[in-house]
Amino acid sequence: GDVLNDGCVGMSAGQTQIILVEETHAKRTMPPEVLPSFKHGPALYVWVDSVDETRSKIADPVIAEMVTGYGTWELFVESRIGLIIFAEKLSQEMKMAS
């Protein structure tokens, strides 16, 4: 795999990617309220076309959301299967406005 940055490594095969994140990386890059969810198992990171549209279709509670420095809008959802992070790639205009 390719090292993405300190505490994070990713591998890809075609359109499928898996990213492994150390606890220290999660603490630096994610909202603190989502960290307890990692005690129950791994999180799923899912790319979506629209965070707003996804939010309107889910019944599970949203526990946090954020715009990242690397250009995504992330919605953290506590589901029956664990933490799911829905991510939308932001346009350059949206990145500058956040």
C-alpha positions in Angstrom: 0.0 0.0 0.0 0.9 3.6 -0.2 1.4 5.7 2.9 -1.0 8.6 2.7 0.3 10.4 5.7 1.5 9.9 9.3 -0.6 7.2 10.9 -2.6 6.3 7.8 -2.1 3.8 5.0 -4.3 2.9 2.1 -4.5 0.2 -0.6 -6.6 0.1 -3.7 -7.8 -2.3 -6.3 -9.7 -0.7 -9.2 -12.5 1.4 -7.7 -12.2 -0.2 -4.2 -10.0 1.3 -1.5 -9.3 0.3 2.1 -7.7 2.8 4.5 -6.2 1.8 7.8 -6.0 4.6 10.4 -4.1 4.5 13.7 -5.8 5.9 16.8 -3.5 8.8 17.0 -4.4 9.8 13.4 -8.1 9.5 14.2 -7.7 11.7 17.2 -5.9 14.4 15.1 -8.3 14.4 12.2 -11.8 13.4 13.4 -14.3 15.1 15.7 -13.8 13.9 19.3 -17.4 12.7 19.7 -16.9 10.0 17.1 -13.8 8.4 18.7 -15.6 6.1 21.2 -17.3 4.4 18.2 -13.9 2.9 17.2 -13.8 0.9 20.4 -16.6 -1.3 18.9 -14.9 -2.0 15.6 -13.8 -0.4 12.3 -15.6 2.3 10.6 -16.9 2.2 7.0 -15.9 5.2 4.8 -18.4 5.6 1.9 -18.1 8.1 -1.0 -21.4 9.7 -1.9 -22.5 12.3 -4.5 -24.3 14.4 -1.9 -24.0 14.4 1.9 -27.3 16.4 2.1 -29.1 13.8 0.0 -27.6 10.9 2.1 -28.7 12.6 5.3 -32.3 12.8 4.1 -32.3 9.1 3.4 -30.8 7.7 6.6 -32.7 6.9 9.9 -29.6 6.4 12.0 -28.3 9.3 14.2 -25.7 11.7 12.9 -23.1 12.2 15.6 -20.9 14.7 13.9 -20.0 16.3 10.6 -17.1 18.3 9.3 -15.4 19.8 6.2 -11.9 18.5 6.0 -8.7 20.2 5.0 -8.3 17.7 2.2 -11.6 18.7 0.5 -14.3 16.5 1.7 -17.6 17.0 3.6 -17.9 14.1 6.1 -21.0 12.9 7.9 -20.4 10.6 10.8 -23.4 8.2 11.4 -23.8 5.7 14.3 -25.5 2.7 12.6 -26.5 -0.8 13.8 -23.3 -2.1 12.2 -21.0 0.6 13.7 -19.7 4.0 12.6 -20.2 5.0 8.9 -18.5 8.0 7.5 -20.3 9.4 4.4 -17.9 11.6 2.4 -18.6 14.0 -0.5 -15.8 15.5 -2.5 -16.2 19.3 -2.5 -15.7 21.5 -5.5 -12.9 24.1 -5.3 -15.5 26.9 -4.7 -17.0 25.0 -1.7 -13.6 24.3 -0.3 -12.7 28.0 -0.3 -16.1 29.0 1.3 -15.6 26.6 4.3 
